[in-house]
Amino acid sequence: EAQVTQNPRYLITVTGKKLTVTCSQNMNHEYMSWYRQDPGLGLRQIYYSMNVEVTDKGDVPEGYKVSRKEKRNFPLILESPSPNQTSLYFCASSPRPGNTIYFGEGSWLTVV
Amino acid sequence: GENVEQHPSTLSVQEGDSAVIKCTYSDSASNYFPWYKQELGKRPQLIIDIRSNVGEKKDQRIAVTLNKTAKHFSLHITETQPEDSAVYFCAAQTGYSTLTFGKGTMLLVSP
């Protein structure tokens, strides 16, 4: 089954404790991206990647890191999480930009 | 960067009525305009999209129109049903750059 899988789905963590949200897709898509969704602000892109070893900042990259060492994986790293990073995070992939984007199920992250 | 404005933020209609959601974008180079539907607690899913070389696209009860000169595009849902109730997002993308979303419209369809 074609899918985008992200983990964990739910996480409560403390300020400053590094965490990684994994994302994997099995559709051989070139384009992957991360979004955060906050009430009243819609979906905002954090980082995106055109292909392996190619990443670029989206609209809200501060406080986040990503890597794309393999085509199927695109982890989101919060080196020192802060409460303002409490949000719902979506990973997504697409064959290439300008094509249908497939979202993962989302990861609820709470930083206390 | 690109800025996408979406209106209205909430829309209530009676079952069977039509619903229209409008978006404007700022970057005249944007060439891809998808619409996503997000039901409560679920991930966004693409319902229709349009590219800059097309003025209108239709898929059963859903249609999207694009006015490149005015830099706005709209989603039209006819014969609305209660299962159309959800949050709808428009988005715009320029080539290989960031996909920018509007803030969303909550559509409520009353039986």
Chai-1 contact restraints between the chains, C-beta under 6 A:
chainA,res_idxA,chainB,res_idxB,connection_type,confidence,min_distance_angstrom,max_distance_angstrom,comment,restraint_id
A,G42,B,F101,contact,1.0,0.0,6.0,A-B,restraint_1
A,G42,B,G102,contact,1.0,0.0,6.0,A-B,restraint_2
A,G42,B,K103,contact,1.0,0.0,6.0,A-B,restraint_3
A,G42,B,G104,contact,1.0,0.0,6.0,A-B,restraint_4
A,L43,B,F101,contact,1.0,0.0,6.0,A-B,restraint_5
A,Q45,B,T98,contact,1.0,0.0,6.0,A-B,restraint_6
A,G58,B,T98,contact,1.0,0.0,6.0,A-B,restraint_7
A,P97,B,Y96,contact,1.0,0.0,6.0,A-B,restraint_8
A,G98,B,Y32,contact,1.0,0.0,6.0,A-B,restraint_9
A,T100,B,L46,contact,1.0,0.0,6.0,A-B,restraint_10
A,F103,B,R43,contact,1.0,0.0,6.0,A-B,restraint_11
A,F103,B,P44,contact,1.0,0.0,6.0,A-B,restraint_12
A,E105,B,R43,contact,1.0,0.0,6.0,A-B,restraint_13
A,G106,B,R43,contact,1.0,0.0,6.0,A-B,restraint_14
